[in-house]
């Protein structure tokens, strides 16, 4: 037994051991003692170990980069929180409904809302368990969670197909009894769910659809074991037994038309504070781990206080400025690579959802012979598409970006004229829309403020034009069936009121073209709008 240690020592000290050849360390995996960086200057290392000054520079830079990433990748949740705070500011609580009896106008600050369809909106609180929402007929609607992730559609694109229905929205982590039938069941990853519905004018009057919304919309807690649960489930011990009827109270309705309040999120350090508020209010599982990791890298962590020191606040102030610049560049379709053109490079019309679809993963599939043919999955989330959409707009659902005819709505955006210049509110522009605009229900155009991305505030309470005669006169067609819309600070001579949208001489603007229940010519691009041209003499 004493011989073994002796042999081991002899083996290690033998000439054979001395001849072991090690793999040379490639130069490409070493770090020189000095590295020149355009942004950070000279970075110094002691045989690969960063010096104190270099470590601090790198920490500051990483905090800065994480701050930019966090801003640009959480636009959606902070935007939703802006809705939530705006509702509370005017006294609209959970499970109450804000509706616009005379349509939304420029008094309210909403991201690219329309002045064509009567809105009704609510935040459904699931913190005490599943909630039932009874929806009205003849509407377009969605439920999104607090991260603006799609939960379920209702109305024409939903399972009720426009007939109205009972929706059971289930909170995260719920493991209780669910009904066997009688409800459209959907699961949310957050404890609050945003309901966004749009009704349609009847004889160019918003009152009948709003009366219908008031009559049919109900919001109340789900009662396990009541309607939707069989006696057999009770006898098998799978569910309690309750009466068939439960209270179906009408929510409190609040009219928002003409009310001045803000729902648009901030573009400064407040963004991080609002993000922290949502992360603290919702379960940790509500946030995708990668996004939660970006926020955690700058100190926003579930269950912990967000209290950055002066160094970190200074860095985040700079990060949010650059992040906002990036989000605005994407959100205005101005990014040199990701400008999301819908037609060709010569057209200003764009729509970022067509790049990534409702989940910002893949463009919408092609519909052929009644079947959907998905496009190739590249396995990468299109984060620029997501940032672009939520910087400019709200709400997301497959129904907003599909190639189905005569259902839902489609949008195109324009921010520049035929020379590539942003629209100047002091100048006059015109747009020619060819005959047979492919919208089975109606079409419209709305003008928005470049700064707020809300409706442009001018003497026109509703800065829109379109085929409806309410809330402003319908646009008049030309003799050949085309339609010309003018954008100018004053109504051009000889132009009908319905063909003119007022601009502010002191503000830049952009516009949305909306097609409700779009037809084939939109999808195959055999019909396309003209470009917005600067009128000569400006």
C-alpha positions, -999 to 999 in steps of 0.1 A, spaced: 0 0 0 29 24 7 42 19 -28 13 37 -45 21 73 -34 57 67 -45 46 56 -79 23 85 -83 50 111 -75 74 93 -98 49 94 -126 42 131 -122 80 140 -121 90 117 -150 102 131 -183 70 118 -200 49 143 -179 72 171 -187 66 166 -224 28 172 -223 18 197 -250 -9 223 -242 -31 239 -268 -17 275 -275 -42 302 -264 -55 319 -296 -49 356 -298 -86 362 -306 -97 352 -271 -72 373 -252 -78 409 -242 -49 434 -246 -38 456 -217 -53 486 -236 -84 486 -258 -95 517 -276 -133 523 -277 -150 551 -296 -176 556 -269 -156 548 -238 -121 558 -247 -92 537 -235 -101 506 -215 -73 491 -195 -67 456 -182 -40 439 -161 -35 406 -179 -72 405 -187 -85 418 -154 -103 452 -158 -89 481 -138 -111 500 -114 -116 529 -138 -124 506 -167 -149 486 -146 -167 518 -137 -169 529 -173 -183 495 -183 -208 495 -155 -221 529 -165 -223 519 -202 -242 486 -194 -267 505 -172 -272 530 -200 -277 502 -226 -301 483 -203 -320 516 -197 -325 521 -235 -335 484 -240 -360 487 -211 -376 518 -224 -380 506 -260 -391 471 -250 -417 481 -224 -435 508 -243 -466 485 -244 -470 480 -207 -463 516 -197 -488 527 -224 -514 504 -209 -506 518 -174 -512 552 -190 -547 541 -198 -552 528 -163 -540 560 -146 -560 582 -170 -592 563 -162 -586 567 -124 -579 604 -130 -615 610 -141 -630 586 -116 -635 555 -137 -627 525 -115 -622 488 -121 -652 470 -138 -668 503 -148 -671 514 -184 -659 545 -201 -679 552 -233 -680 580 -258 -716 588 -265 -708 614 -291 -675 598 -302 -640 605 -290 -626 640 -299 -594 659 -296 -601 668 -259 -590 634 -248 -553 624 -252 -553 589 -266 -528 573 -290 -542 575 -325 -578 570 -315 -605 574 -341 -635 598 -344 -656 573 -364 -667 545 -341 -682 549 -306 -657 534 -281 -665 516 -248 -636 506 -226 -630 490 -192 -604 475 -169 -616 442 -156 -602 433 -121 -595 396 -117 -576 398 -84 -605 381 -66 -611 354 -92 -626 350 -127 -650 376 -140 -679 374 -165 -682 401 -191 -714 400 -212 -707 419 -245 -731 436 -268 -739 426 -304 -727 443 -336 -693 455 -322 -656 450 -327 -638 442 -295 -607 428 -278 -595 418 -243 -557 425 -238 -537 420 -207 -516 447 -190 -487 439 -213 -509 445 -243 -509 408 -250 -540 394 -268 -564 375 -245 -595 370 -267 -616 389 -293 -653 396 -289 -679 409 -314 -675 403 -351 -640 387 -350 -647 369 -317 -664 335 -310 -698 352 -307 -694 365 -343 -711 397 -336 -741 382 -317 -729 392 -283 -718 367 -257 -707 358 -222 -669 358 -217 -653 343 -187 -619 359 -181 -597 338 -158 -568 352 -138 -532 339 -137 -527 309 -113 -564 302 -109 -569 264 -102 -606 265 -92 -637 252 -108 -645 264 -144 -678 259 -162 -683 230 -186 -701 253 -211 -721 285 -216 -691 308 -216 -663 318 -239 -634 311 -216 -601 330 -219 -570 331 -196 -550 362 -187 -515 364 -175 -522 396 -155 -548 404 -128 -561 433 -148 -575 430 -183 -583 459 -207 -615 457 -226 -617 478 -258 -648 478 -278 -660 498 -309 -696 500 -320 -709 514 -353 -731 543 -361 -767 536 -370 -780 560 -396 -750 582 -388 -761 584 -351 -740 572 -322 -769 571 -297 -785 537 -308 -752 517 -305 -743 534 -272 -778 525 -259 -772 490 -270 -738 489 -252 -755 501 -220 -783 476 -223 -762 445 -230 -728 450 -212 -726 433 -178 -696 428 -156 -698 405 -125 -679 378 -106 -681 342 -118 -698 319 -93 -683 284 -94 -710 257 -97 -737 279 -111 -749 281 -147 -724 262 -169 -718 234 -144 -737 202 -145 -753 183 -116 -730 154 -126 -699 175 -117 -713 181 -83 -722 144 -78 -686 134 -88 -672 159 -63 -657 181 -91 -677 213 -84 -700 229 -58 -737 232 -65 -751 266 -68 -784 280 -82 -787 285 -120 -791 322 -117 -767 348 -104 -769 385 -102 -760 402 -135 -755 438 -125 -749 465 -151 -717 484 -145 -714 521 -139 -711 539 -173 -691 572 -176 -694 594 -207 -660 605 -219 -670 627 -249 -655 661 -245 -637 652 -213 -601 665 -211 -577 638 -197 -545 620 -207 -538 583 -213 -505 587 -233 -474 574 -215 -444 597 -206 -411 600 -225 -389 608 -196 -377 591 -164 -413 587 -153 -415 558 -178 -394 537 -154 -414 547 -124 -447 537 -142 -431 504 -153 -421 497 -117 -457 504 -106 -471 478 -130 -444 452 -121 -453 456 -84 -490 454 -90 -490 422 -112 -477 387 -104 -440 380 -113 -452 354 -139 -470 382 -158 -437 394 -172 -416 375 -198 -383 366 -180 -361 383 -206 -381 416 -203 -381 413 -165 -344 408 -167 -338 440 -186 -359 459 -160 -341 442 -131 -307 452 -146 -316 488 -139 -332 481 -104 -368 474 -112 -376 441 -95 -408 426 -83 -411 429 -45 -382 454 -42 -380 492 -40 -370 511 -71 -348 538 -57 -319 547 -81 -290 568 -67 -279 600 -84 -255 582 -107 -281 557 -119 -308 584 -123 -284 605 -144 -277 575 -166 -314 566 -170 -322 602 -179 -298 599 -208 -310 564 -217 -347 574 -218 -338 603 -241 -321 580 -266 -347 553 -261 -374 578 -269 -356 589 -299 -353 553 -311 -389 546 -304 -401 578 -321 -379 570 -351 -395 535 -354 -429 548 -344 -429 574 -372 -418 549 -399 -385 569 -402 -360 541 -394 -338 536 -425 -340 499 -424 -373 492 -406 -397 516 -422 -424 490 -427 -436 501 -461 -468 485 -472 -464 490 -509 -429 498 -523 -400 521 -515 -417 549 -535 -447 550 -512 -449 567 -478 -478 544 -466 -467 519 -439 -480 497 -412 -456 480 -387 -480 452 -378 -476 437 -413 -440 430 -404 -446 409 -374 -483 402 -369 -502 405 -337 -475 388 -316 -446 404 -335 -432 371 -345 -443 366 -382 -463 384 -408 -499 373 -411 -505 341 -430 -519 339 -465 -556 329 -469 -562 307 -499 -593 286 -506 -607 291 -471 -574 279 -454 -548 299 -436 -512 292 -448 -487 305 -422 -455 320 -434 -422 306 -425 -415 310 -388 -381 327 -384 -381 321 -346 -373 357 -338 -395 384 -322 -395 415 -343 -389 439 -315 -387 470 -337 -422 462 -350 -435 460 -315 -418 492 -304 -431 510 -335 -467 499 -330 -470 506 -293 -453 540 -296 -480 550 -321 -511 530 -314 -529 507 -288 -546 474 -288 -535 442 -305 -553 411 -318 -550 387 -348 -581 404 -361 -562 437 -366 -537 421 -389 -553 393 -411 -559 388 -448 -596 381 -443 -620 402 -464 -651 420 -450 -643 418 -414 -623 439 -389 -604 469 -400 -570 478 -415 -548 509 -412 -522 526 -432 -500 555 -419 -483 583 -437 -458 608 -421 -441 623 -451 -450 639 -484 -439 629 -519 -405 646 -513 -399 626 -481 -405 657 -459 -426 655 -427 -459 673 -429 -459 710 -420 -491 723 -404 -486 757 -421 -488 742 -456 -515 728 -478 -514 692 -490 -538 670 -509 -544 632 -512 -562 615 -541 -580 583 -533 -589 563 -564 -625 552 -570 -640 522 -553 -622 526 -519 -621 489 -506 -641 493 -474 -674 474 -471 -686 495 -442 -668 528 -444 -634 545 -446 -619 574 -428 -588 595 -424 -577 611 -391 -549 636 -385 -527 633 -354 -502 656 -336 -466 644 -341 -458 652 -305 -486 635 -286 -497 610 -313 -532 620 -303 -558 637 -324 -546 671 -336 -562 699 -316 -576 726 -339 -610 743 -342 -622 711 -357 -632 690 -327 -630 659 -349 -600 661 -371 -612 636 -397 -627 630 -431 -644 600 -445 -675 583 -460 -697 588 -429 -717 620 -425 -711 621 -387 -695 637 -368 -684 658 -398 -698 659 -433 -689 631 -456 -663 636 -482 -676 644 -517 -665 623 -546 -650 638 -578 -668 632 -611 -646 602 -619 -655 585 -585 -622 594 -569 -620 614 -537 -596 642 -529 -588 651 -493 -570 684 -484 -549 690 -453 -544 727 -446 -546 754 -418 -575 770 -437 -602 756 -458 -590 758 -494 -612 778 -518 -638 756 -536 -632 726 -514 -661 711 -495 -659 710 -457 -661 672 -457 -629 670 -479 -608 692 -457 -590 684 -424 -576 714 -405 -540 715 -395 -521 737 -370 -495 761 -385 -473 755 -355 -474 717 -355 -463 687 -375 -488 660 -381 -494 626 -396 -524 606 -407 -541 572 -406 -562 558 -434 -587 534 -420 -607 508 -439 -635 491 -420 -643 456 -433 -616 459 -460 -622 442 -494 -599 421 -516 -585 451 -535 -567 463 -503 -551 429 -497 -540 422 -533 -530 459 -536 -549 464 -569 -562 495 -551 -538 518 -534 -541 553 -522 -522 582 -538 -494 599 -520 -499 630 -500 -486 659 -521 -476 695 -512 -499 718 -532 -480 742 -554 -477 777 -542 -469 768 -506 
